[in-house]
Amino acid sequence: MIDKLVGIYNANGSFFGELAYLFGKLTGYSDCALCDITHGPLKGKTDFRDARQALGIPFDNLHLDELGPDLQSFKSSAPCIVVICDSQYSLLVTRAELKQCKGDVDQLFELIKTKAL
């Protein structure tokens, strides 16, 4: 039984963190495949929000500077998705798997369903 999913962005959530990520993305020095899936050019994707709700499992997304002690060990794996079951934390979707989704919300949720349900 899954208690929760946590997506971890490869970026900090502060104003300056977001700005640094945007600059890095534009110059090719940073990327975040999870950001590409959850966000369009200017705002969050409605498709992602709807799919997350339809999944029926709590699913939060956090930035690197928002991680609590239990998630710190996944910082170097970001972007990724972690599954929490009975207070046990495990990597569910890797950076490479997120990249293979190529920004496609449906591909991500098919992958999650295949691996977790």
N, C-alpha and C positions, 0 to 999 in steps of 0.2 A: 504494500500500500504506500503510495507516494504522498508525502505530506506537503511538499512544495518543490517548485522549480525556481532556480535563480539564474538569470542571465547576467553575465559579468562583461560589461563593456571594456574595451581596451582604451579607456580615456578617463580622465578625472571629471567630476561633475560640476566643479566650481566654474564661475564665469571665465576665469583665466585658463582653466583646464579645457573647457569647451573651445575657447579661442585657439589654444595651442593645438588641439586636435584638428580643428578646421584648417589652420595654417599647414599643419603636417600633411593632411589629406590632399590639400591643393598642390603642395610641393612634392608629394610622393614619399614623404618620410614617415607617415603613419597611416595605418588603416585599421578598420574594425569591421569585420564581416557581420557582426551582430548589429552594429549601427546601420549597415546597409540593408539589413532585413527589417529592422524596426522603424526606420526613419526614411522619409523622402528628402528632397533637397531643402525643404523649409520646416517640416513638421513631422510628427509621428504618423505612421501609416495606419489608416483605418482598418485595413485588412489584418494587420498584426493584432490590433486591439480586439477585433471581432474573433479571430482565431484563438487568441489567448482566453477570452471569455468562454468560448464554446468548448474548450478543452476540459473545463470543469475541475481543474487543479490550480491552486494558488500559484501564480507565476509572477515573480518580481524581477525587475532589471535594476542592477546597481552599477555604479561607476567604481573605479579602483579606489577612490578616496572615501567611498561609502561602505566599504567592506568591514564587517565585524570580525572579531577574533576567529570565529568558526570558519570563515571564508578566506582568510588571509593566505592560506596555503594554495589557493587556486589563482592567486594574483598573477603568477608567471604563466598560467595557462590561458589567460584572457586574450581574446574574447572566447568565452565558453559558456556552457550551460551546466549547472550543477543540480543534481537531484538530491533531495533530503527525504530519507525514509527512516523512521524510528530514531531520530537524532543522529543518523549516520549520513555523512556528506560524501558524494561520489561524483566524479566527472561523467556527465551523460553525453554531451555533445562537445567535441573538440574544436579547436580553431580551424583545423583542416576541413572538418565536416561542415562548419559554418560557411567557410569560403566556397565549398562545393555547391552550396545553395544559391550562390550568385545573386543575393538580394531577394530571393523568392520566398515569400511568406509560406506558401503552400508546401514547398519542398521542406522547409524547416519543420513544420508541424507533422508532416508525414514521417520524417525522420524521428521526431520525438515519440510519435505513436508507435513506431516500429520498435524503438529501443526501450521505451518505458512502460508501455501498456500491454 
